[in-house]
Amino acid sequence: MKDTETPTGLSPSADHPAQKRRKMSAGRGLALFIAGVAAAAFAVYLFVVVYGLIAGT
């Protein structure tokens, strides 16, 4: 991708290429953070379900 192109998913703007790269990096970081929180929540959910089944409640 050339520095002057707008990446997919980013609204066209007059931002400098360095600022576009920073926005892309921040977006990826936010997406990974949200995915990590979701994975942790699912792991806790599975733990509670398995514990409940083992405990017999």
C-alpha positions in Angstrom: 0.0 0.0 0.0 1.3 3.4 -0.9 1.5 6.1 1.8 -1.1 8.3 -0.1 -3.8 5.6 -0.1 -6.5 5.4 2.5 -6.6 2.0 4.1 -9.7 -0.1 4.0 -12.0 0.7 6.9 -10.6 4.2 7.5 -12.6 7.1 6.3 -11.0 9.3 3.7 -9.3 12.3 5.3 -6.5 14.8 4.8 -4.4 13.1 7.5 -0.7 12.7 6.9 0.5 9.1 6.2 2.1 8.9 9.6 -1.2 9.8 11.3 -3.1 7.2 9.2 -0.6 4.5 10.3 -1.1 5.6 13.9 -4.9 5.4 13.6 -4.6 1.9 12.0 -2.3 0.7 14.8 -4.7 2.1 17.4 -7.6 0.4 15.8 -5.9 -2.9 15.7 -4.9 -2.5 19.3 -8.4 -1.7 20.4 -9.8 -4.7 18.5 -7.2 -7.0 20.1 -8.0 -5.6 23.5 -11.7 -6.2 23.0 -11.1 -9.7 21.8 -8.9 -10.4 24.8 -11.6 -9.2 27.2 -14.2 -11.4 25.4 -11.9 -14.4 25.6 -11.3 -13.9 29.3 -15.0 -13.5 30.0 -15.7 -16.7 28.1 -13.0 -18.5 30.0 -14.6 -17.4 33.3 -18.0 -18.5 32.1 -16.7 -21.9 31.2 -15.0 -22.2 34.5 -18.2 -21.4 36.3 -20.2 -23.9 34.2 -17.7 -26.7 34.7 -17.4 -26.0 38.4 -21.2 -26.0 38.7 -21.4 -29.4 37.0 -18.7 -30.9 39.1 -20.1 -29.5 42.4 -23.5 -30.9 41.5 -25.7 -27.9 42.1 
